[in-house]
């Protein structure tokens, strides 16, 4: 199973990714809720298809980064 690991200072949180849409954002209804001012209400979506995962920014103000790369 694939997972997303979010590192915030000393805090590290792991989320299991599912097939379909895994919405990331500050809003509490997001599957992956990250409560940080720099994260939009609906920030990005990780879509799972047949064991492959694709990340799309959905118009966030600050952009989406993976391993510190936009």
Secondary structure, 3 states (H helix, E strand, C coil): CCEEEEEECCEEEEEECCCEEEEEECCCCCCEECCCCCCCCCCEEEEEECCEEEEEECCCCCCCCECCEC
